[in-house]
Amino acid sequence: MHLVNTPISPDFTETLPGLLTSVRELALEAGDIALSFFRSGHQTSAAIHYKDSGSPVTDADFAVDRFLKEKLRALAPSFGWLSEETEDDPIRLKSRHVWIVDPIDGTRSFAKGDQDWTIAIGVVDQGRPVLGVVHAPVTRETFDAGSGLGARLNSVVIKVTQTAEIRNARIGGPRRMIDLLHESHGPFERAPRIHSLAYRMARVADGGIDGGIANAGAHDWDIAAAHAILNEAGGELLSVGGIVPSYNKPSTIHGMIAAGHKPLAHKLTVALSVSSETAAKVF
């Protein structure tokens, strides 16, 4: 059972500012590791492998994962660990605090030399996101937040826009979802596609776009870090039905999600709440 509304433990609150600083520094170092394999506009120098699902993973993903696992666990040895590129260990379910990491979010973009990939590092406390760092090495953008500490982009405080309506908002997401949303609730401005989901939601947090949506199938590591940043930027991240996602459960998979200023996020989830049969066919 995840008591997501319980207060953050006092000892963790006291150490949070220093921990956030350390995590931000490690994200920058991890970015340098990834960049050593990156070739702008060209295929990565890292070997590319394919998972059973067909999604790619590179030796750069593994190198960043090894680095972050060693360094982050040294920072907080009592924290559990969940990463896209580490075999899942159910012992994390017994931990109050858990690192949730995507070594490279947007591996397809990374592998072909595009810039919209990130390194995402989050901490959850009893399922609630309380720390997040999303670092985009190519664009040199580092988003970070800690519970009660605000959210920043490259040390400058950020906030979501106050846009409350879908019409005329600037919204980013998968093309097919955006097309359908535009047909039913437009017109609105279609933001350029950002393939890293963590990056897309971080851009909602900094007001670069008003709202962001995502297909069903995102994992904890795709959204936990950005969720912490959104919370501190005055935004909301919701699953269809207006449910706030909780993390570190046996299943790490989430349904369709939307983010933005609270009224907009709620309206986006309502707009995405088509029948399950239609959703399965469309999304």
C-alpha positions in Angstrom: 0.0 0.0 0.0 1.3 3.4 -1.0 0.4 6.3 1.3 1.0 9.0 -1.3 -0.5 11.8 0.8 1.6 11.2 3.9 4.2 13.9 4.8 7.8 13.5 3.7 9.9 12.1 6.5 11.6 15.0 8.4 15.1 13.6 8.0 14.7 13.4 4.3 13.4 16.9 4.1 16.4 18.2 5.9 18.8 16.5 3.5 16.8 17.2 0.3 18.6 20.4 -0.8 22.1 18.9 -0.6 20.8 15.7 -2.2 19.3 17.6 -5.1 22.6 19.5 -5.7 24.5 16.2 -5.8 22.0 14.6 -8.1 22.1 17.5 -10.5 25.9 17.3 -10.6 25.8 13.6 -11.3 23.2 14.1 -14.1 25.7 16.5 -15.8 28.5 13.9 -15.5 26.2 11.2 -16.8 25.4 13.5 -19.7 29.0 13.7 -20.6 29.3 9.9 -20.7 26.3 9.8 -23.1 27.7 12.6 -25.2 30.9 10.6 -25.7 28.9 8.2 -27.8 26.6 10.8 -29.4 27.0 11.9 -33.0 24.8 14.9 -33.9 22.8 14.0 -37.1 24.5 10.6 -37.3 24.1 7.2 -35.8 25.7 6.8 -32.4 29.1 5.2 -32.1 27.6 2.9 -29.4 26.5 -0.6 -30.3 22.8 -0.8 -30.7 20.8 -3.8 -29.3 17.1 -4.6 -29.4 14.9 -5.7 -26.5 12.2 -8.3 -26.8 9.7 -5.5 -27.3 11.7 -4.3 -30.3 12.8 -1.0 -28.7 16.5 -0.1 -29.0 19.0 0.1 -26.2 22.6 1.1 -26.7 25.9 0.5 -24.9 25.6 4.2 -23.9 22.4 3.4 -22.0 24.2 0.7 -20.1 27.3 2.9 -19.4 25.1 5.7 -18.0 23.1 3.2 -16.0 26.2 1.7 -14.4 27.6 5.1 -13.5 24.3 6.4 -12.0 23.6 3.2 -10.1 27.1 3.3 -8.4 27.0 7.0 -7.6 23.4 7.4 -6.6 23.3 4.4 -4.4 26.5 5.7 -2.7 24.6 8.9 -2.0 21.7 7.1 -0.3 22.4 3.4 0.3 19.1 2.8 2.0 17.1 3.9 -1.1 15.6 1.3 -3.4 16.5 1.2 -7.1 14.4 1.1 -10.2 15.9 1.8 -13.6 14.9 0.9 -17.2 18.3 -0.7 -17.8 18.7 -2.7 -14.6 16.9 -6.0 -14.0 14.1 -5.3 -11.6 14.6 -6.4 -8.0 11.3 -6.6 -6.1 13.1 -5.6 -2.9 12.5 -2.0 -4.0 8.8 -2.5 -3.0 9.9 -2.6 0.7 11.8 0.7 0.5 10.2 4.0 1.5 12.5 6.0 -0.8 13.4 4.7 -4.2 15.6 6.0 -7.0 13.8 5.9 -10.3 16.1 6.4 -13.3 16.0 6.4 -17.1 19.7 6.5 -18.2 18.7 7.8 -21.6 15.1 8.7 -22.2 14.6 8.9 -25.9 17.1 6.2 -27.0 15.8 6.2 -30.6 16.5 10.0 -30.9 19.9 9.5 -29.2 20.8 6.6 -31.5 20.1 8.5 -34.7 21.7 11.8 -33.7 18.7 13.9 -32.7 18.8 16.2 -29.7 15.6 15.5 -27.9 16.8 12.9 -25.4 17.5 13.3 -21.7 18.8 11.7 -18.6 16.0 11.4 -16.0 16.6 10.9 -12.2 13.8 10.9 -9.7 13.2 10.0 -6.0 9.9 8.8 -4.7 8.8 8.7 -1.1 6.1 6.1 -0.5 5.1 6.4 -4.2 5.1 10.2 -4.3 7.7 12.0 -6.5 9.7 14.3 -4.3 12.9 15.0 -6.3 13.5 15.2 -10.0 16.3 16.1 -12.4 15.9 15.9 -16.2 19.0 16.8 -18.1 19.2 17.4 -21.8 22.9 17.1 -22.6 22.8 18.4 -26.3 20.8 21.5 -25.5 22.5 22.0 -22.1 19.2 22.3 -20.3 18.9 21.0 -16.8 15.5 20.9 -15.1 15.4 20.1 -11.4 13.1 20.3 -8.4 12.7 19.1 -4.8 9.6 19.0 -2.8 9.1 22.4 -1.3 12.2 23.8 -3.0 10.6 25.0 -6.3 11.5 24.0 -9.8 14.3 25.4 -12.0 15.8 25.3 -15.5 19.5 26.0 -15.4 19.1 27.6 -11.9 16.2 29.9 -13.0 12.8 29.4 -11.4 10.2 28.0 -13.7 6.4 27.9 -13.7 3.7 26.3 -15.9 1.6 28.7 -17.9 -1.8 29.6 -16.6 -3.6 28.3 -19.7 -6.8 26.6 -18.6 -8.5 25.7 -21.9 -7.5 23.2 -24.6 -8.6 25.6 -27.4 -5.7 27.8 -28.5 -3.3 26.1 -26.1 0.1 24.8 -27.2 0.1 21.1 -26.7 2.7 18.4 -27.4 2.3 14.7 -27.8 2.2 11.7 -30.2 1.0 12.8 -33.6 -2.1 10.5 -33.8 -3.2 11.6 -30.3 -2.7 15.2 -31.2 -4.7 14.8 -34.4 -7.6 13.2 -32.7 -7.6 15.8 -29.9 -7.5 18.6 -32.4 -10.5 17.2 -34.3 -12.6 16.9 -31.1 -11.4 19.8 -29.0 -9.4 22.1 -31.3 -8.2 24.4 -32.6 -5.0 24.5 -30.7 -1.3 24.9 -31.5 0.5 21.6 -32.2 3.9 21.8 -30.5 6.8 20.1 -32.3 7.1 16.4 -31.2 9.5 15.8 -28.3 10.4 12.1 -28.2 11.8 12.0 -24.6 8.7 11.9 -22.5 10.5 13.3 -19.5 11.7 16.2 -21.7 8.2 16.9 -23.0 6.7 17.1 -19.5 9.6 19.2 -18.3 8.8 21.7 -21.1 5.3 21.9 -19.7 6.9 22.7 -16.4 8.9 25.6 -17.8 6.0 27.0 -19.9 7.6 26.1 -23.2 4.3 24.3 -24.0 1.0 24.6 -22.2 0.1 20.9 -22.1 1.6 17.5 -22.8 -0.1 14.2 -23.4 1.3 10.6 -23.8 0.1 7.2 -24.9 -0.6 4.5 -22.4 2.5 2.4 -21.7 4.8 4.9 -20.1 6.8 3.5 -17.2 7.8 5.0 -13.9 11.2 5.9 -15.2 9.7 7.9 -18.0 7.7 10.3 -15.9 8.7 10.2 -12.1 11.4 12.8 -12.4 9.4 15.1 -14.6 6.4 14.7 -12.3 8.4 16.0 -9.4 9.4 19.0 -11.5 5.8 19.7 -12.6 4.5 19.6 -9.1 7.0 22.3 -8.0 6.3 24.3 -11.1 2.6 24.6 -10.2 1.5 22.0 -12.6 -0.3 18.7 -12.5 0.4 15.3 -14.1 -2.7 13.0 -14.3 -3.8 9.7 -15.6 -7.2 9.4 -17.4 -9.9 9.8 -14.8 -8.0 12.6 -13.0 -5.9 10.1 -11.0 -2.5 11.3 -9.8 0.0 8.5 -10.7 1.8 6.7 -7.9 5.1 5.0 -8.3 7.1 2.0 -7.1 4.3 -0.5 -7.5 4.8 -4.1 -8.7 3.8 -2.9 -12.2 5.6 0.2 -13.4 3.3 0.8 -16.4 0.8 3.7 -16.6 -2.2 4.6 -18.7 -2.6 7.7 -20.9 -1.4 10.8 -19.1 -1.7 14.5 -19.4 0.1 17.5 -17.9 -0.3 21.2 -17.5 -1.8 23.9 -15.3 -4.3 22.0 -13.1 -7.5 23.0 -15.0 -5.9 22.2 -18.4 -4.5 18.8 -17.2 -8.0 17.8 -16.0 -9.6 18.9 -19.2 -7.1 17.0 -21.2 -7.7 13.8 -19.2 -11.4 14.2 -19.8 -10.8 14.7 -23.5 -8.7 11.5 -23.6 -11.4 9.6 -21.7 -12.8 7.8 -24.7 -14.3 4.3 -24.3 -11.8 1.6 -23.7 -12.7 0.0 -27.0 -12.1 3.2 -29.0 -8.9 4.0 -27.0 -7.5 0.5 -27.9 -8.2 1.1 -31.6 -7.0 4.7 -31.7 -4.2 5.0 -29.3 
